[in-house]
Amino acid sequence: MEPLIEEAALEPKGASIDAMTAPTGQPKKVVTRHKSPTQIALARLRKDRLAMVCLGIFVFFILIAVFAPLLAKLEGQDTTTLHQDLIDEYGFPTISFTSEHWFGIEPRLGRDLFARFVYGARPSLIVAITVTAITGVVGVVMGLLAGFLGGWIDRVISWVVDFVLSLPYLLFAIAAPAVILSVMGDNPTEADVSQVTRSRFLALILVLSFFGWASLARLIRGEVLSLREREFIAAAKVLGVPTHKVLFKELLPNLVAPIIISTSLALPTYIVAEAGLTFLGVGLVEPTPSWGLTISNATTYYRADPLYLWLPVLAISILVLALSLLGDSIRDAFDPRTRR
Amino acid sequence: MLFYILRRVISAISVVIVTVVCSFLLFFAAPHDPAGVICGPKCTPERLKDITNSLNLDQPMVEQIGLYFKGIAVGRDYTAGGVTRHCDAPCLGYSYILGVPVTDLLARAVPVTLSIVIGGATIYLIFGVLIGTIAARVRGTTLDKAAVGTSLVIGSVPYFIVALVIALYATFLPRSQYTSFFENPIQWAGGLLAAWLCLGLTNSAQYTRYSRASMIEALGQDFTRTARSKGISERRVVYRHGLRAAMTPVITIFGVDVAYQLVNTIFTERIFQLPGLGTRIINAFNQYDLPVLMGGVIVGATVLVVMNLLVDILYTVLDPRVRLG
């Protein structure tokens, strides 16, 4: 671990001793550079080569998602056009990689695979980032309130947290999209595709957020319980600092490490959840491009057209693996005790 | 002790009751027209009337929930197509789309799910603990690093992808199917082998890590030093003295984990096409069969709550260091 205060600009050793002992009385000049714990952790993270590679992979996928329209335009294809002229009578594509179709085309329907691949990065990342943001904010606020205020508020929040954590999340994730259309007032058996797509997106975000905030709230509550008794909080209270300022100006900065660690470890789990639920058929629906959907469709063609299956499989696996390793590195950087 | 158990049981029951009420509100109060959804796409006015009458959807919410609880406790009657059928307790509802009580439907799927989880859990517990213990013994060597690295990678790749790849490419395994154990035990094991191996291999990764950490801690304790100083063989020190102490936390995790596996076999069942609870629930979803979905949610929540309760109580009995405040 590095020292909190770096002694910089020190004279060479011999010279500094000379300066100390010199009778001229010039005091030693030490320039100190203060670093917050977060800055120290980030500096440590920058030195971690594996973490930087993983971050690069994550940024790469984000760029793909952001520039999906541009990339598809560069190729000159879109996600929905059916290239039936390139499909033989058995439903298999007659071309593999061409300058027109960089990754080839789908069997049966003949949609362009490269365009569907780059657009398919979007739903995973949108859902995962939205849910991480929602659960982060709700979890932190609930944990702060429960830990700091105590009393009946703590009892209610803690009970809800225990309750949410004891529910079978996957079953609710399947049940919610079945109900949500009729909650919105449409009959699910007659709803059109755009309504279904919208409701599925909403259901994914709602369910994942509902089940995601509880563990963070429990973690933050525990941290706050131990911080609450420290002198600087007592001092702030004695000085008459209003409660919301104590919560957000005094307590929150001390919770940066657990918040960053838990959100960075949570992000890949939401990507997996989106892809997995879509694969099961309870997430996003056609014609929305999504890696989970492509995997689900490709299972019937895995022998004839392995690339159709393996592109999204590898993409999700690499993205999730990179994010998990990055999360581990972030945890090690912020909390050196857990270092492997 | 008795007071503690009583308190835990009461809180577990309260969680189950709140779950039933919440899912009832989700499935029957929130939708605009639950009868229309339950009735399905080929809905006739008579059937709609049957559903409304049997489920008492025209009565106040509180009364409907009361009737649902009464169904669970003593059973209730459902009218479908002019015929009144009695649904025995514990009655979780009636599937109008399939024409069977939900309890029967789910009860038929339970043995499949149980078989998958028991087989898979046996494999990953044995494999994980064995590899974890060996890794702890040779801590710091290349072998240890390889074991930890592999478990990290396997644990990070999404489970459904690993399962899918195994299901598609491991064609040398017997074709995955379900036969009742009492009918033909060999066929039962053969048909489930692929699912067991898949569940076992992927989950043994995390057990490797748990038992490695736990074992390293146990081997650093005073009693291990004492055992070594007695001059007994290293093998005996590790597997007799160390392993016993190291297993308590692993077994605790295992208890809760099995409950989650029971609820989460959906991916395994879907990919290996086994007719368990998960497949039932996915089918119910595709048909918008709300009573079956609700029954599945309630059964799943109850399994989780009961297993958590059992593990907590067992833990206080097994580990004398746990003090009840």
Interface residues (C-beta under 8 A of the other chain):
Chain A: D162 F163 S166 L167 P168 L170 L171 F172 I174 A175 A176 P177 A178 V179 S182 V183 G185 N187 P188 T189 P268 V272 A275 G276 F279 L280 G281 V282 I295 T299 Y302 L309 V313 I316 S317 V320 L321 S324 L325 D328 R340
Chain B: V15 V18 T19 S23 L26 F27 A30 P31 H32 D33 P34 G36 V37 G40 P41 V148 L152 V153 G155 S156 V157 P158 Y159 F160 I161 L164 V165 L168 V263 N264 I266 F267 R270 I281 I282 F285 N286 Y288 L290 L293 M294 G296 V297 G300 A301 V303 L304 V305 N308
